[in-house]
Amino acid sequence: MCDERGIHLFSDEVYRGLERDPARTLPHAADLSERALSLNVTSKSLGLPGLRIGWLTCRDRALRARLERAKHYTTICNSAPSEVLARIALKARETILHGNRALIAANLPVFEAFFAEFADDFAWRRPDGGCVAYPRYLGADGVEEFCTRLVEEAGVLLLPASIYRSQLTATPADRFRIGIGRRNPEEGLAAFAEWMRARR
C-alpha cells in the first residue's frame, strides 16, 4: 500500500529478536520495500542502553542521503568505545538474544501470578514479543489516578496511557506500560501487590 501511494513506512524494530517464538519473527520492513525504513538499536533487545548506538536500514538512496546529512549535522561522531562494544554485541547477537528471551520467559510466570491475583483489577495478556506489556486497568478511578497514587504511595512507577497519546489516532485511555525484562522483578511486584491488597 505504501509503495502504491508513494509513502515511506518507518518501522521501529528495536524489540526484534525477543519474540517468545523466534519462528514468528517478522522480516525487516526494509527488506520488503524500497520505501520502508527499519530502525534498530543496541539498547532494547540486546539490553545495552549505555552504548547509545543505533541504525536505520533504507534502500531509498536519496532518502538515505538526506538522513545521513541530518545525522552529520546534529552529531559529530559516535563514541569509539561504544562502537567497538556494539560490534562485539552484534557478533554475539544470537547468544545475547537467547539469554534475554530466557529471562523474559522466566519472568512471565511471576507476572502472570500477580495479574491472576488481581484479575478483577486488570485485564492482562502476555506479550508475544518484546519485554513490555500494556495491561488494561479496570478500576473506576482511571489509569492516570491509579498510576499517580501507586508511585506516590508505594514507590512503584508505571507509565499510564497519557504518555502514549497520539495526534494521529485515538489511543486506549485505560492501559499502562509495565516492563517484564529485568532480573528479579519479585521485589517490585511484591510492593505493588501489598499496595493493591491494602486498597481492598
Contacts in CASP RR format, 6 or more apart in sequence:
PFRMAT RR
TARGET T0000
AUTHOR 0000-0000-0000
METHOD contacts of the structure
MODEL  1
MCDERGIHLFSDEVYRGLERDPARTLPHAADLSERALSLNVTSKSLGLPG
LRIGWLTCRDRALRARLERAKHYTTICNSAPSEVLARIALKARETILHGN
RALIAANLPVFEAFFAEFADDFAWRRPDGGCVAYPRYLGADGVEEFCTRL
VEEAGVLLLPASIYRSQLTATPADRFRIGIGRRNPEEGLAAFAEWMRARR
1 7 0 8 1.000
2 8 0 8 1.000
2 9 0 8 1.000
2 33 0 8 1.000
2 35 0 8 1.000
2 36 0 8 1.000
3 33 0 8 1.000
3 34 0 8 1.000
3 35 0 8 1.000
6 35 0 8 1.000
7 35 0 8 1.000
8 35 0 8 1.000
8 36 0 8 1.000
8 37 0 8 1.000
8 60 0 8 1.000
8 63 0 8 1.000
9 29 0 8 1.000
9 33 0 8 1.000
9 35 0 8 1.000
9 36 0 8 1.000
9 37 0 8 1.000
10 36 0 8 1.000
10 37 0 8 1.000
10 39 0 8 1.000
11 28 0 8 1.000
11 29 0 8 1.000
11 30 0 8 1.000
11 36 0 8 1.000
11 37 0 8 1.000
11 38 0 8 1.000
11 39 0 8 1.000
12 39 0 8 1.000
13 28 0 8 1.000
13 29 0 8 1.000
13 38 0 8 1.000
13 39 0 8 1.000
13 40 0 8 1.000
14 39 0 8 1.000
14 40 0 8 1.000
14 41 0 8 1.000
14 43 0 8 1.000
14 44 0 8 1.000
14 45 0 8 1.000
15 44 0 8 1.000
15 45 0 8 1.000
15 129 0 8 1.000
15 130 0 8 1.000
15 131 0 8 1.000
15 132 0 8 1.000
16 25 0 8 1.000
16 26 0 8 1.000
16 28 0 8 1.000
16 40 0 8 1.000
16 45 0 8 1.000
17 25 0 8 1.000
17 45 0 8 1.000
17 97 0 8 1.000
17 101 0 8 1.000
17 129 0 8 1.000
17 130 0 8 1.000
18 44 0 8 1.000
18 45 0 8 1.000
18 97 0 8 1.000
18 100 0 8 1.000
18 101 0 8 1.000
18 104 0 8 1.000
18 129 0 8 1.000
18 130 0 8 1.000
18 131 0 8 1.000
19 25 0 8 1.000
19 101 0 8 1.000
19 128 0 8 1.000
19 129 0 8 1.000
19 130 0 8 1.000
20 101 0 8 1.000
20 104 0 8 1.000
20 105 0 8 1.000
20 126 0 8 1.000
20 127 0 8 1.000
20 128 0 8 1.000
20 129 0 8 1.000
21 128 0 8 1.000
22 101 0 8 1.000
24 128 0 8 1.000
28 38 0 8 1.000
28 57 0 8 1.000
29 36 0 8 1.000
29 37 0 8 1.000
29 38 0 8 1.000
30 36 0 8 1.000
30 37 0 8 1.000
30 38 0 8 1.000
30 57 0 8 1.000
30 58 0 8 1.000
30 59 0 8 1.000
31 38 0 8 1.000
33 59 0 8 1.000
34 59 0 8 1.000
34 60 0 8 1.000
35 60 0 8 1.000
36 58 0 8 1.000
36 59 0 8 1.000
37 56 0 8 1.000
37 57 0 8 1.000
37 58 0 8 1.000
37 60 0 8 1.000
37 63 0 8 1.000
38 56 0 8 1.000
38 57 0 8 1.000
38 58 0 8 1.000
39 54 0 8 1.000
39 55 0 8 1.000
39 56 0 8 1.000
40 54 0 8 1.000
40 55 0 8 1.000
40 57 0 8 1.000
41 53 0 8 1.000
41 54 0 8 1.000
41 55 0 8 1.000
42 48 0 8 1.000
42 49 0 8 1.000
42 51 0 8 1.000
42 53 0 8 1.000
42 54 0 8 1.000
42 86 0 8 1.000
42 89 0 8 1.000
42 90 0 8 1.000
43 49 0 8 1.000
43 50 0 8 1.000
43 51 0 8 1.000
43 52 0 8 1.000
43 54 0 8 1.000
44 130 0 8 1.000
44 131 0 8 1.000
45 97 0 8 1.000
45 100 0 8 1.000
45 130 0 8 1.000
46 89 0 8 1.000
46 90 0 8 1.000
46 93 0 8 1.000
46 96 0 8 1.000
46 97 0 8 1.000
46 100 0 8 1.000
47 96 0 8 1.000
47 100 0 8 1.000
48 85 0 8 1.000
48 86 0 8 1.000
48 89 0 8 1.000
50 82 0 8 1.000
51 79 0 8 1.000
51 82 0 8 1.000
51 85 0 8 1.000
51 86 0 8 1.000
51 89 0 8 1.000
52 78 0 8 1.000
52 79 0 8 1.000
52 82 0 8 1.000
53 78 0 8 1.000
53 82 0 8 1.000
53 83 0 8 1.000
53 86 0 8 1.000
54 86 0 8 1.000
56 64 0 8 1.000
56 67 0 8 1.000
58 64 0 8 1.000
58 67 0 8 1.000
89 96 0 8 1.000
100 131 0 8 1.000
100 181 0 8 1.000
103 181 0 8 1.000
103 183 0 8 1.000
104 130 0 8 1.000
104 131 0 8 1.000
104 180 0 8 1.000
104 181 0 8 1.000
107 180 0 8 1.000
107 181 0 8 1.000
107 182 0 8 1.000
107 185 0 8 1.000
108 126 0 8 1.000
108 180 0 8 1.000
110 185 0 8 1.000
110 186 0 8 1.000
110 189 0 8 1.000
111 124 0 8 1.000
111 126 0 8 1.000
111 133 0 8 1.000
111 178 0 8 1.000
111 180 0 8 1.000
111 185 0 8 1.000
111 189 0 8 1.000
112 124 0 8 1.000
112 126 0 8 1.000
114 189 0 8 1.000
114 192 0 8 1.000
114 193 0 8 1.000
115 122 0 8 1.000
115 124 0 8 1.000
115 135 0 8 1.000
116 124 0 8 1.000
117 193 0 8 1.000
118 193 0 8 1.000
118 196 0 8 1.000
120 138 0 8 1.000
121 137 0 8 1.000
121 138 0 8 1.000
121 139 0 8 1.000
121 196 0 8 1.000
122 135 0 8 1.000
122 136 0 8 1.000
122 137 0 8 1.000
122 138 0 8 1.000
123 135 0 8 1.000
123 136 0 8 1.000
123 138 0 8 1.000
124 133 0 8 1.000
124 135 0 8 1.000
125 133 0 8 1.000
125 135 0 8 1.000
126 133 0 8 1.000
127 133 0 8 1.000
127 180 0 8 1.000
131 179 0 8 1.000
131 180 0 8 1.000
131 181 0 8 1.000
132 177 0 8 1.000
132 178 0 8 1.000
132 179 0 8 1.000
132 180 0 8 1.000
133 177 0 8 1.000
133 178 0 8 1.000
133 179 0 8 1.000
133 180 0 8 1.000
134 172 0 8 1.000
134 175 0 8 1.000
134 176 0 8 1.000
134 177 0 8 1.000
134 178 0 8 1.000
135 175 0 8 1.000
135 176 0 8 1.000
135 178 0 8 1.000
136 172 0 8 1.000
136 174 0 8 1.000
136 175 0 8 1.000
137 143 0 8 1.000
137 146 0 8 1.000
137 174 0 8 1.000
137 175 0 8 1.000
137 176 0 8 1.000
138 174 0 8 1.000
139 146 0 8 1.000
141 149 0 8 1.000
142 174 0 8 1.000
143 160 0 8 1.000
143 161 0 8 1.000
143 173 0 8 1.000
143 174 0 8 1.000
143 175 0 8 1.000
143 176 0 8 1.000
144 160 0 8 1.000
144 161 0 8 1.000
144 162 0 8 1.000
146 160 0 8 1.000
146 176 0 8 1.000
147 158 0 8 1.000
147 159 0 8 1.000
147 160 0 8 1.000
147 176 0 8 1.000
148 160 0 8 1.000
150 156 0 8 1.000
150 157 0 8 1.000
150 158 0 8 1.000
150 192 0 8 1.000
150 195 0 8 1.000
151 157 0 8 1.000
151 158 0 8 1.000
153 195 0 8 1.000
154 191 0 8 1.000
154 192 0 8 1.000
154 194 0 8 1.000
154 195 0 8 1.000
155 191 0 8 1.000
156 188 0 8 1.000
156 191 0 8 1.000
156 192 0 8 1.000
156 195 0 8 1.000
158 176 0 8 1.000
158 177 0 8 1.000
158 178 0 8 1.000
159 176 0 8 1.000
159 177 0 8 1.000
160 175 0 8 1.000
160 176 0 8 1.000
161 171 0 8 1.000
161 172 0 8 1.000
161 173 0 8 1.000
161 174 0 8 1.000
161 175 0 8 1.000
161 176 0 8 1.000
162 173 0 8 1.000
163 177 0 8 1.000
164 171 0 8 1.000
164 177 0 8 1.000
165 171 0 8 1.000
END
